[in-house]
Amino acid sequence: MSRSKHIEAQMISALNQIVGWTADDAAYEVGVFKHMLYAWKAKYCGMDMRNTSSNYAMRTTDCASW
């Protein structure tokens, strides 16, 4: 499996910035394919920078905003 071009902090930041957007618009803005956004959302939804790679149990925001 290849390494990601984006680090966790970039993925979480992108998800936080595009809340409420359509998946097509969000994917264009971030510069990834739509299915990548869905994968990021499944893994990192509700996380902030304090939770990266150390505490996956603390999820605070609503994940169903798309």
Backbone bond lengths (Angstrom), bond angles and torsions (degrees), N, CA, C in turn:
res aa  C-N    CA-C-N  psi(-1)  N-CA   C-N-CA  omega(-1)  CA-C   N-CA-C  phi
1 M - - - 1.445 - - 1.518 108.93 -
2 S 1.315 116.07 132.69 1.456 119.85 -177.41 1.522 111.22 -80.65
3 R 1.308 115.03 158.17 1.456 120.60 178.70 1.521 109.97 -77.20
4 S 1.300 115.83 154.45 1.454 121.93 -179.86 1.520 110.97 -79.51
5 K 1.314 116.02 149.46 1.459 120.54 175.06 1.524 110.85 -77.40
6 H 1.316 116.12 -19.26 1.454 121.77 -175.88 1.527 109.76 -111.66
7 I 1.319 116.39 142.32 1.455 120.14 175.54 1.525 108.51 -89.82
8 E 1.341 116.38 165.53 1.457 120.82 -176.59 1.523 111.96 -55.13
9 A 1.316 117.05 -42.48 1.464 120.59 -177.96 1.527 111.25 -61.48
10 Q 1.323 118.14 -37.57 1.463 121.49 178.21 1.525 110.97 -68.10
11 M 1.324 116.36 -39.69 1.455 120.29 -179.97 1.522 110.74 -64.94
12 I 1.317 116.65 -45.39 1.459 121.30 -179.18 1.521 110.44 -66.37
13 S 1.298 116.97 -41.60 1.454 121.20 178.18 1.524 110.76 -61.40
14 A 1.310 117.03 -43.30 1.464 121.16 179.18 1.522 110.84 -63.60
15 L 1.329 117.43 -42.42 1.461 120.25 179.20 1.520 111.59 -64.27
16 N 1.316 117.34 -37.64 1.462 120.63 179.43 1.523 111.84 -69.82
17 Q 1.318 118.12 -31.67 1.460 121.70 -178.27 1.525 112.62 -76.56
18 I 1.319 118.25 -27.51 1.462 120.91 -172.27 1.520 113.70 -104.14
19 V 1.304 117.12 19.56 1.466 120.79 178.80 1.518 109.14 -61.77
20 G 1.319 116.08 130.14 1.453 121.46 178.98 1.518 114.74 90.78
21 W 1.293 119.07 -5.51 1.459 122.77 178.93 1.520 109.80 -85.86
22 T 1.327 116.62 160.82 1.455 119.35 171.47 1.530 108.25 -74.31
23 A 1.299 116.18 156.22 1.462 120.10 -177.47 1.525 111.63 -62.80
24 D 1.327 117.21 -37.75 1.468 120.51 179.59 1.521 111.46 -64.68
25 D 1.330 116.44 -46.24 1.466 120.28 179.78 1.522 111.34 -65.55
26 A 1.324 116.10 -41.28 1.461 120.56 -179.46 1.522 111.09 -64.65
27 A 1.322 116.94 -42.82 1.464 120.48 179.89 1.527 110.71 -63.20
28 Y 1.322 116.64 -40.38 1.467 120.20 178.35 1.527 110.54 -63.95
29 E 1.321 117.08 -43.79 1.459 121.51 -178.34 1.527 111.95 -64.86
30 V 1.322 116.84 -41.75 1.465 121.21 -178.18 1.522 111.25 -78.20
31 G 1.333 116.73 -29.95 1.452 120.58 179.17 1.516 113.98 91.59
32 V 1.332 116.16 30.11 1.461 121.46 177.35 1.524 108.39 -130.82
33 F 1.320 115.88 171.17 1.450 120.16 176.34 1.522 110.39 -76.62
34 K 1.320 115.07 155.96 1.464 120.84 -177.29 1.526 111.88 -59.37
35 H 1.320 117.81 -39.28 1.464 119.66 -178.60 1.537 111.77 -66.72
36 M 1.342 117.42 -26.26 1.467 119.67 175.41 1.518 110.73 -68.42
37 L 1.326 117.01 -39.61 1.469 119.59 177.60 1.521 111.04 -61.11
38 Y 1.329 116.53 -40.49 1.460 119.55 178.36 1.533 111.12 -64.60
39 A 1.311 116.87 -38.01 1.475 120.19 177.81 1.528 110.39 -66.76
40 W 1.333 116.79 -43.03 1.470 120.35 177.82 1.521 110.05 -62.56
41 K 1.321 116.59 -42.39 1.454 120.99 -178.76 1.534 110.52 -62.52
42 A 1.322 116.66 -41.37 1.459 120.25 179.24 1.523 111.49 -64.10
43 K 1.308 117.14 -34.55 1.458 120.63 -176.18 1.520 113.55 -89.25
44 Y 1.332 117.70 -40.03 1.460 121.08 -169.41 1.526 114.96 -115.04
45 C 1.306 119.52 4.63 1.455 120.45 -176.34 1.526 111.77 -61.93
46 G 1.313 115.46 132.05 1.448 120.75 178.03 1.508 114.60 88.07
47 M 1.301 117.42 -0.34 1.459 120.11 -179.05 1.522 109.85 -94.07
48 D 1.309 115.84 157.38 1.449 120.65 171.08 1.527 107.73 -126.73
49 M 1.297 117.59 -176.19 1.467 121.16 -172.93 1.524 113.16 -62.92
50 R 1.326 117.51 -25.17 1.468 119.78 -179.90 1.518 112.24 -70.75
51 N 1.329 117.58 -22.36 1.456 121.46 -173.77 1.518 114.43 -96.09
52 T 1.294 119.13 -1.26 1.459 119.61 -172.91 1.519 111.83 -64.14
53 S 1.290 115.15 129.27 1.471 127.91 174.57 1.517 115.23 50.82
54 S 1.323 119.00 9.26 1.453 117.87 178.66 1.516 112.71 -123.93
55 N 1.326 117.72 -33.61 1.453 118.98 -175.57 1.524 109.77 -141.30
56 Y 1.322 117.51 88.05 1.454 121.80 -178.76 1.525 112.59 -78.15
57 A 1.310 118.43 -12.33 1.459 120.57 -175.23 1.525 112.61 -77.21
58 M 1.312 118.27 -23.22 1.461 120.53 -177.19 1.526 109.99 -87.78
59 R 1.319 116.38 97.53 1.459 121.66 178.01 1.517 107.19 -119.31
60 T 1.323 116.27 122.98 1.449 118.77 -169.80 1.516 115.29 -113.87
61 T 1.312 120.29 -29.28 1.456 120.15 -173.31 1.523 111.43 -100.57
62 D 1.309 115.03 168.19 1.454 122.10 -179.22 1.519 110.73 -75.00
63 C 1.312 117.24 127.11 1.471 121.79 -176.13 1.517 112.63 -89.52
64 A 1.295 118.31 -8.52 1.460 120.41 -175.49 1.516 112.58 -100.42
65 S 1.310 116.78 41.10 1.455 119.46 -175.77 1.520 113.42 -86.89
66 W 1.316 119.75 -8.17 1.465 121.36 178.12 1.479 109.11 -90.18
